[in-house]
Amino acid sequence: KEYVDLVEAGIIDPTKVLRIALENAVSVASVLLLTEATMTEIPEPAKERALEPEMPM
């Protein structure tokens, strides 16, 4: 990593750099939260019990 003076490096608006960095961080965080929320196990369907002939209706 290299730290430079933003104006000398040709980056005219350091506020815009910070805003875009925050937008990217929020985007990554929201993707991670959404992915964690949607990854679930699919439950197996319950097996139906057959009626036994001895059971009164």
C-alpha positions as CSV (number, residue, x, y, z in Angstrom):
1,K,0.0,0.0,0.0
2,E,1.2,3.4,-0.8
3,Y,0.0,6.7,0.8
4,V,0.3,9.8,-1.3
5,D,-0.9,13.3,-1.3
6,L,-4.3,13.2,-3.1
7,V,-3.8,16.6,-4.8
8,E,-0.3,15.8,-6.0
9,A,-1.5,12.3,-7.3
10,G,-4.1,14.1,-9.5
11,I,-7.1,13.2,-7.4
12,I,-8.9,16.5,-7.4
13,D,-11.8,15.7,-5.0
14,P,-10.8,13.7,-1.9
15,T,-14.4,13.9,-0.6
16,K,-15.6,12.0,-3.6
17,V,-13.0,9.3,-3.0
18,L,-14.2,8.9,0.6
19,R,-17.9,8.8,-0.5
20,I,-17.2,6.1,-3.2
21,A,-15.1,4.1,-0.7
22,L,-18.0,4.2,1.8
23,E,-20.5,3.3,-0.9
24,N,-18.4,0.2,-1.9
25,A,-18.1,-0.8,1.7
26,V,-21.9,-0.6,2.3
27,S,-22.5,-2.6,-0.9
28,V,-20.2,-5.4,0.2
29,A,-21.7,-5.5,3.6
30,S,-25.2,-5.7,2.3
31,V,-24.3,-8.5,-0.1
32,L,-22.8,-10.4,2.8
33,L,-25.8,-9.9,5.0
34,L,-28.2,-10.9,2.3
35,T,-26.2,-14.0,1.4
36,E,-26.2,-15.1,5.0
37,A,-29.9,-14.5,5.3
38,T,-30.8,-16.5,2.1
39,M,-28.6,-19.5,2.7
40,T,-30.9,-22.0,4.4
41,E,-31.4,-25.7,4.3
42,I,-34.5,-26.9,2.4
43,P,-36.6,-29.1,4.8
44,E,-37.5,-32.5,3.6
45,P,-41.3,-32.9,3.1
46,A,-43.1,-34.7,5.9
47,K,-44.2,-38.2,5.0
48,E,-47.9,-38.8,5.2
49,R,-49.1,-41.7,7.4
50,A,-51.3,-44.2,5.8
51,L,-54.6,-44.9,7.7
52,E,-54.6,-48.2,9.4
53,P,-57.7,-50.3,8.6
54,E,-58.4,-50.8,12.3
55,M,-58.9,-47.1,13.0
56,P,-62.5,-46.0,13.3
57,M,-63.5,-43.0,11.1
